[in-house]
């Protein structure tokens, strides 16, 4: 039975868990032997193979996902993989989503969901190259980037709390600059003053706000 175990396990060789699958298939064979009754007139191999395949698929479903998807998606993905290999041999090219759906008698949406779930099978190291042609950049380099919108949201909340400390002109300039996202030149044109004066008012207001913030934190 060893050759049969290996042959069945190789159906899912793409998973990278060939030895584990052979063990799962052997477990399925053991279960089949425990239930097998030759008096039923059924061939042992024909009787055992469905149980062996079931054990392998169960192992893959429960142990081979870095991020486990819903059970239906995981099981459908295994069906899609096996069907893809069969159809590729028949068609001479990779089957389309419609080909797979028709072959498995499933909806196209369900096949697409299973293919999307495939991305949860393997985890990528943060030290891995971000791109094949960019070995000097890792995945981690593209994570945790500063969110400018979030920073401005905190700025606006901070300003609303401390705005009462400012003089009317300072408050108006600060609101236009931080909340209104206007440039110093735009503020100068709107308020009828020079850009240099806007810069001085803004600097003075920010210094006052920082001093008040530091005093409150002390």
Secondary structure, 3 states (H helix, E strand, C coil): CHHHHHHHHHHHHHHCCHHHHHHHHHHHHHHHHHHCCHHHCCCHHHHHHHHHHHHHHHHHHHHCCCCCCCHHHHHHHHHHHHHHHHHHHHHCCCCCHHHHHHHHCCCHHHHHHHHHHHHHCCCCCCCCEEECCEEEEEHHHHCCCCCHHHHHHHHHHHHHHHHHHCCHHHHHHHHHHHHCCCCHHHHHHHHCCCHHHHHHHHHHHHHHHHHHHHHHHC
